[in-house]
């Protein structure tokens, strides 16, 4: 182990509890306090050449670093938006309008109106009601092959209707 690693191990063993106690006065969350102690020791490691061999000055230096780490964490927390737990406040926030959904619905409805009644019935059964080919065939009283064929041509007709309406290219 290098001398720097030995020094850091000694710092950790001698000062961890004091640093945790100091930081815990400002940070109530134990896990966050432990993270801030680790950040303090990491900063001390990065500037290990500034450490004074006098134990009193070392502790003072580490407490100064810890104070700066706590201050920086507090400032970062203040910059973050806070979650609102008040249901009434959340409900009062205006919701995004659904104009795009309305326009899209109108476009689809218009395109469906351009299909023949047979093609529209197959699209309704398979794509809106989620029926299988066999179920749609039973409901429409036509063979399964006819349902498959109508579905294929209905999708082609919808694509063409959307192109005519300027939605697809």
Buried (B, 14 or more C-beta within 10 A) or exposed (E): EEEEEEBBEEBBEEBBEBBBEBBBEBBEEEEBBBBBBBBBBEBBBEEEEEBEEEEEEBBEBBBEBBBEBBEEBEEEEEEEEEEEEEEEEEEEEEEEEEEEEEEEEEBBEEBBEBBEEBBBBBBBBBBEEEBEBEBBBBBBEBEBEBBBBBBEBBBEBBEEBBEEEEBEE
